[in-house]
Amino acid sequence: MLDQRKPNPRITVLAGGDSPERDVSLISGETAYRALLGRGHDAKLLVIESLDDLVPGLAETDVAFLCLHGGAGEDGTVQLLLEILGIPYTGPGPLACHRAMDKLIARRCFAQNRIPIPMGFAIEADAPDRGVEQAIAGLAFPAVVKPANLGSSVGVRVVRNAEELREMVPGHAAKFGPLLVEELVPGREFTVGILEVDGEPTPLPVVEVIHENPLFDHDAKETKVGCTFVCPAKIAAALAKQAHALASRAHKALGCSGYSRTDMRLDAEGKLRVLELNALPGMTPGSDLPRGAAAGGYDYAALVEAMLATARCGAERASGDVEAVDEEGDGK
């Protein structure tokens, strides 16, 4: 945990990296860095190109504030390195990040904990045909194709029929690796942030994302064109309570600590289904975690302060982060 005996610990904000989400990370990092300076912290911004830049850049660092998105910055690799170095850091630990980043593993964890998810099928990069035919047999169209190990909706596509799926998967798998083909859940889309407050994971107000296209895809997330965000979402108190409960359960199921954000949709039968959990959600001024926090009484700087207070290392993390997870199964 951040050493409270030090009156002004040295904080390094980590941003950049080499994932497709680098541009978002740069904005998150710069904004969080400015907020920390504004709160009087001894902070520096470290923009990395690759993991080779990490160890030398962390010299004389008391705590790392993580604004890395995707790739090694969010899949547990950076978190494991910080554990080895003994540097407290914000966000979930290595195993929780690994679970969240791999959509196939996350789905199995959710299913094991009876968290409702859309029907889906795994497609292996080196032998995609079997998964494609299973998906065609088991899903109604339209369906959604997602890279299994990327965030910010990078590479997410809607396919309208079986032939379109057969045509696109080989190239998509060659580019992105393992894929998830999932039923497209029509209906309202919500996202709920979790923030640890006084040691307790606490749901933030529900954000509704309203957009013109069937998916809130990468381009929409980058530009916000055609998107409206409503927070708190205009929904019944009972539905908001359900959304909070699902986000809390998803956070716990993956062994998260500190904070996270869970995306979900309301299907035609009025049932919420979890799409994914983000272990290191965006921290740009227009990102959903700051939106939810603002509705919960935290301006951006106060949110960053609260996130900083959750920084931990090693055994101080949630016990769920070091438990084994069953990664076997067929991905359904």
C-alpha positions as CSV (number, residue, x, y, z in Angstrom):
1,M,0.0,0.0,0.0
2,L,1.1,3.6,-0.5
3,D,3.3,4.5,2.4
4,Q,1.3,7.0,4.4
5,R,4.3,7.9,6.5
6,K,5.8,9.8,3.5
7,P,4.3,13.3,3.4
8,N,4.6,13.6,-0.3
9,P,5.3,10.2,-2.0
10,R,6.7,10.2,-5.5
11,I,4.1,9.2,-8.0
12,T,4.8,8.1,-11.6
13,V,1.8,8.1,-14.0
14,L,2.3,5.4,-16.6
15,A,0.9,6.0,-20.1
16,G,1.6,5.1,-23.7
17,G,2.7,1.6,-24.5
18,D,2.5,-0.1,-27.9
19,S,-1.1,-1.4,-27.9
20,P,-3.8,-0.1,-30.3
21,E,-5.2,1.9,-27.4
22,R,-2.0,4.0,-27.0
23,D,-3.7,7.2,-28.1
24,V,-6.4,6.9,-25.4
25,S,-3.7,6.0,-22.8
26,L,-1.8,9.2,-23.6
27,I,-4.9,11.4,-23.0
28,S,-5.7,9.4,-19.8
29,G,-2.2,9.8,-18.5
30,E,-1.8,13.5,-19.3
31,T,-5.2,14.3,-17.7
32,A,-4.5,12.2,-14.5
33,Y,-1.0,13.7,-14.2
34,R,-2.3,17.3,-14.3
35,A,-5.0,16.4,-11.7
36,L,-2.3,15.0,-9.4
37,L,-0.2,18.1,-9.7
38,G,-3.2,20.2,-9.1
39,R,-3.8,18.3,-5.8
40,G,-0.2,19.1,-4.7
41,H,1.3,15.7,-5.4
42,D,4.9,15.0,-6.4
43,A,4.1,13.5,-9.7
44,K,5.8,12.8,-13.1
45,L,4.4,11.5,-16.3
46,L,6.2,8.5,-17.9
47,V,5.3,7.8,-21.5
48,I,6.7,4.5,-22.5
49,E,7.1,3.0,-25.9
50,S,7.6,-0.5,-24.7
51,L,8.3,-2.5,-21.5
52,D,12.0,-1.8,-22.0
53,D,11.4,1.8,-20.9
54,L,9.6,0.8,-17.7
55,V,12.3,-0.2,-15.2
56,P,14.6,2.7,-15.7
57,G,11.7,5.1,-15.7
58,L,10.5,3.9,-12.3
59,A,13.7,4.8,-10.5
60,E,12.8,6.7,-7.3
61,T,9.1,5.9,-7.6
62,D,7.0,5.3,-4.5
63,V,3.8,4.5,-6.4
64,A,2.7,3.9,-10.0
65,F,-0.6,5.4,-11.2
66,L,-1.6,3.2,-14.2
67,C,-3.1,4.8,-17.2
68,L,-2.0,2.1,-19.7
69,H,-4.8,0.6,-21.8
70,G,-4.6,-2.7,-23.6
71,G,-1.7,-5.0,-24.4
72,A,1.0,-5.6,-21.7
73,G,-0.2,-2.5,-19.8
74,E,-3.6,-4.1,-19.0
75,D,-3.2,-7.9,-19.4
76,G,-1.2,-8.3,-16.1
77,T,2.3,-8.1,-17.5
78,V,3.1,-4.6,-16.1
79,Q,1.3,-5.4,-12.9
80,L,3.4,-8.5,-12.4
81,L,6.6,-6.5,-13.0
82,L,5.5,-3.9,-10.5
83,E,4.9,-6.7,-8.0
84,I,8.4,-8.0,-8.6
85,L,9.8,-4.5,-8.1
86,G,7.7,-4.0,-4.9
87,I,6.1,-0.8,-6.2
88,P,2.5,-0.2,-5.2
89,Y,0.2,0.6,-8.1
90,T,-3.4,1.5,-8.9
91,G,-5.9,-0.9,-10.4
92,P,-6.4,-4.6,-10.1
93,G,-3.5,-7.1,-9.8
94,P,-1.9,-9.3,-12.4
95,L,-4.3,-12.2,-12.4
96,A,-7.4,-10.1,-12.3
97,C,-6.1,-8.0,-15.2
98,H,-5.3,-11.2,-17.2
99,R,-8.8,-12.5,-16.6
100,A,-10.4,-9.3,-17.6
101,M,-8.3,-8.7,-20.7
102,D,-9.0,-12.2,-22.1
103,K,-12.7,-12.2,-22.9
104,L,-12.8,-16.0,-23.1
105,I,-11.5,-16.4,-19.6
106,A,-13.7,-13.6,-18.3
107,R,-16.8,-15.3,-19.8
108,R,-15.9,-18.5,-18.0
109,C,-15.4,-16.7,-14.7
110,F,-18.7,-15.0,-15.1
111,A,-20.5,-18.2,-16.1
112,Q,-19.0,-20.0,-13.1
113,N,-20.4,-17.2,-10.9
114,R,-23.8,-17.3,-12.5
115,I,-23.4,-13.8,-14.0
116,P,-25.7,-13.5,-17.1
117,I,-23.7,-13.1,-20.4
118,P,-24.7,-13.3,-24.1
119,M,-24.3,-16.6,-25.8
120,G,-20.9,-16.9,-27.5
121,F,-18.3,-19.1,-29.0
122,A,-14.5,-19.1,-29.1
123,I,-12.6,-19.1,-32.4
124,E,-9.0,-20.2,-32.2
125,A,-6.6,-18.3,-34.5
126,D,-4.8,-21.4,-35.8
127,A,-7.9,-23.4,-36.5
128,P,-10.9,-21.0,-37.0
129,D,-13.2,-23.2,-39.1
130,R,-14.5,-25.3,-36.2
131,G,-15.4,-22.3,-34.1
132,V,-17.1,-20.6,-37.0
133,E,-19.3,-23.6,-37.7
134,Q,-20.2,-23.9,-34.0
135,A,-21.1,-20.3,-33.9
136,I,-23.3,-20.6,-37.0
137,A,-25.1,-23.6,-35.6
138,G,-25.5,-22.0,-32.1
139,L,-26.2,-18.3,-32.7
140,A,-28.9,-16.2,-34.4
141,F,-27.7,-13.4,-36.6
142,P,-26.7,-10.6,-36.5
143,A,-23.7,-11.5,-34.3
144,V,-20.7,-9.7,-33.0
145,V,-17.1,-10.7,-33.6
146,K,-14.6,-9.5,-31.0
147,P,-10.8,-9.9,-30.6
148,A,-10.4,-11.9,-27.4
149,N,-7.5,-9.8,-26.0
150,L,-8.2,-6.2,-27.0
151,G,-10.1,-3.4,-25.4
152,S,-11.8,-0.1,-26.4
153,S,-13.8,-2.1,-29.0
154,V,-10.8,-2.4,-31.3
155,G,-11.5,-4.8,-34.1
156,V,-15.2,-5.4,-33.0
157,R,-17.5,-6.0,-36.0
158,V,-21.1,-6.9,-36.6
159,V,-21.8,-9.8,-39.0
160,R,-25.3,-10.1,-40.6
161,N,-25.2,-13.7,-41.7
162,A,-23.3,-17.0,-41.8
163,E,-21.6,-16.3,-45.1
164,E,-20.3,-12.9,-43.8
165,L,-18.9,-14.6,-40.7
166,R,-17.1,-17.3,-42.8
167,E,-15.6,-14.6,-45.0
168,M,-14.3,-12.2,-42.4
169,V,-13.0,-14.6,-39.7
170,P,-9.8,-15.9,-41.3
171,G,-8.4,-12.4,-41.9
172,H,-9.6,-11.1,-38.6
173,A,-8.0,-14.1,-36.7
174,A,-4.8,-13.6,-38.6
175,K,-4.7,-9.9,-37.6
176,F,-6.0,-10.1,-34.0
177,G,-5.5,-13.7,-32.8
178,P,-8.3,-15.6,-30.9
179,L,-11.8,-14.3,-31.4
180,L,-15.1,-14.4,-29.6
181,V,-18.3,-14.6,-31.7
182,E,-21.2,-13.5,-29.5
183,E,-24.9,-12.9,-30.0
184,L,-25.8,-9.2,-30.6
185,V,-27.9,-8.1,-27.7
186,P,-30.2,-5.4,-28.9
187,G,-31.4,-2.8,-26.3
188,R,-30.1,-0.2,-23.9
189,E,-26.4,-0.1,-23.0
190,F,-25.2,0.7,-19.5
191,T,-21.8,0.9,-17.8
192,V,-21.1,0.9,-14.1
193,G,-17.9,1.8,-12.4
194,I,-16.6,0.3,-9.1
195,L,-14.4,2.4,-6.9
196,E,-12.9,1.1,-3.6
197,V,-13.9,3.5,-0.8
198,D,-12.5,2.9,2.7
199,G,-11.6,-0.6,1.6
200,E,-15.1,-1.4,0.2
201,P,-15.8,-1.8,-3.5
202,T,-18.6,0.8,-4.1
203,P,-20.7,1.0,-7.3
204,L,-20.9,4.5,-8.9
205,P,-24.0,5.8,-10.6
206,V,-25.1,4.0,-13.8
207,V,-24.1,5.6,-17.1
208,E,-26.3,5.0,-20.1
209,V,-24.6,5.1,-23.5
210,I,-26.9,6.0,-26.3
211,H,-25.5,5.7,-29.8
212,E,-26.7,5.6,-33.4
213,N,-25.1,2.3,-34.5
214,P,-25.7,-1.2,-33.2
215,L,-22.4,-1.1,-31.4
216,F,-20.5,1.5,-29.4
217,D,-17.5,0.7,-31.5
218,H,-13.9,1.9,-31.4
219,D,-14.5,4.9,-33.7
220,A,-17.5,6.0,-31.7
221,K,-15.5,5.7,-28.4
222,E,-12.7,7.8,-30.0
223,T,-14.8,10.6,-31.5
224,K,-18.0,10.4,-29.4
225,V,-19.9,11.4,-32.7
226,G,-23.5,10.3,-32.6
227,C,-23.2,9.4,-28.9
228,T,-25.1,10.7,-25.9
229,F,-24.2,9.8,-22.3
230,V,-26.8,10.0,-19.5
231,C,-25.7,9.8,-15.9
232,P,-27.3,8.9,-13.7
233,A,-29.2,6.8,-16.2
234,K,-32.9,7.4,-16.4
235,I,-34.0,4.0,-15.2
236,A,-36.0,2.6,-12.3
237,A,-34.3,2.3,-9.0
238,A,-34.8,-1.5,-9.1
239,L,-32.9,-1.7,-12.4
240,A,-30.1,0.5,-11.2
241,K,-29.8,-1.7,-8.1
242,Q,-29.5,-4.8,-10.4
243,A,-26.8,-3.0,-12.5
244,H,-24.9,-2.2,-9.4
245,A,-25.1,-5.7,-8.1
246,L,-24.0,-7.2,-11.4
247,A,-21.0,-4.8,-11.6
248,S,-20.0,-5.7,-8.0
249,R,-20.3,-9.4,-8.8
250,A,-18.3,-9.1,-12.0
251,H,-15.6,-7.2,-10.1
252,K,-15.4,-9.9,-7.4
253,A,-15.6,-12.8,-9.9
254,L,-12.4,-11.7,-11.6
255,G,-10.7,-10.9,-8.3
256,C,-10.4,-7.2,-9.0
257,S,-9.2,-4.6,-6.5
258,G,-9.1,-0.8,-6.5
259,Y,-11.5,-0.1,-9.3
260,S,-13.0,-1.4,-12.5
261,R,-15.9,-0.7,-15.0
262,T,-18.4,-3.2,-16.3
263,D,-20.4,-2.9,-19.5
264,M,-23.8,-4.5,-19.9
265,R,-26.9,-4.4,-22.0
266,L,-30.6,-4.7,-21.2
267,D,-32.1,-7.4,-23.5
268,A,-35.6,-7.5,-25.0
269,E,-36.9,-9.5,-21.9
270,G,-35.7,-6.8,-19.5
271,K,-32.7,-8.8,-18.3
272,L,-29.3,-7.3,-17.9
273,R,-26.4,-9.2,-19.4
274,V,-22.7,-8.4,-18.8
275,L,-20.6,-7.8,-21.9
276,E,-17.2,-7.3,-20.3
277,L,-15.2,-5.8,-17.5
278,N,-12.5,-3.2,-17.9
279,A,-9.7,-3.5,-15.4
280,L,-8.0,-0.2,-16.3
281,P,-10.9,1.9,-17.7
282,G,-10.3,5.1,-19.7
283,M,-9.5,8.2,-17.7
284,T,-9.9,10.8,-20.4
285,P,-12.2,13.8,-19.5
286,G,-15.0,12.1,-21.5
287,S,-14.5,8.6,-20.3
288,D,-17.3,6.7,-18.6
289,L,-15.6,6.1,-15.2
290,P,-15.1,9.9,-14.6
291,R,-18.7,10.4,-15.8
292,G,-20.1,8.0,-13.2
293,A,-17.8,9.3,-10.5
294,A,-19.0,12.9,-11.2
295,A,-22.6,11.9,-10.7
296,G,-21.5,10.2,-7.5
297,G,-19.9,13.4,-6.1
298,Y,-16.3,13.0,-7.3
299,D,-14.9,15.6,-9.7
300,Y,-12.0,14.4,-11.8
301,A,-9.3,15.4,-9.3
302,A,-11.2,13.8,-6.4
303,L,-11.6,10.6,-8.4
304,V,-7.9,10.5,-9.1
305,E,-7.2,11.0,-5.4
306,A,-9.5,8.2,-4.5
307,M,-7.9,5.9,-7.1
308,L,-4.4,6.8,-5.7
309,A,-5.6,5.8,-2.3
310,T,-6.3,2.2,-3.5
311,A,-2.7,1.6,-4.6
312,R,-1.3,-1.7,-3.3
313,C,1.3,-4.3,-3.9
314,G,1.7,-8.0,-3.1
315,A,-0.3,-9.6,-0.2
316,E,-2.3,-6.4,0.5
317,R,-4.3,-7.0,-2.6
318,A,-7.7,-8.9,-2.6
319,S,-7.2,-12.6,-2.0
320,G,-9.3,-13.3,-5.1
321,D,-6.5,-11.9,-7.2
322,V,-4.1,-14.7,-6.3
323,E,-6.5,-17.6,-6.5
324,A,-6.3,-20.1,-9.3
325,V,-8.9,-19.8,-12.0
326,D,-10.3,-22.6,-14.1
327,E,-9.3,-21.7,-17.7
328,E,-10.6,-24.9,-19.2
329,G,-13.8,-25.1,-21.2
330,D,-15.2,-24.6,-24.7
331,G,-15.8,-20.9,-24.5
332,K,-19.6,-21.1,-24.7
